């Protein structure tokens, strides 16, 4: 499974809302030329711009970053996450870590180190789910 880039997700979300680049740029308070650069993968938006784009596109920042397949928070109730959902998130995270090359002190992380990071993420997610269930 090939992961979508931020550029692809911005464009996809814009098309889902049937917005022109000019309309989205105005809504997100950015220039049309910057939006074009983001959508063509020439540059990536900084966090403040990413937040404005997510708001304007009515999606979560996690969706734009490729962390989640859910376009907005209303689609996902963390207390209902299944083990399969967790495994998919971990698989996507592992692919991102391997693709982007997790580094420690300038050296690529070992498979064991990546595994440790993924296990930590899984434990954290399970704890968060338990907390949500107890609310």
Order of alpha helices (4+ residues) and beta strands (2+ residues): alpha-alpha-alpha-alpha-alpha-alpha-beta-beta-alpha
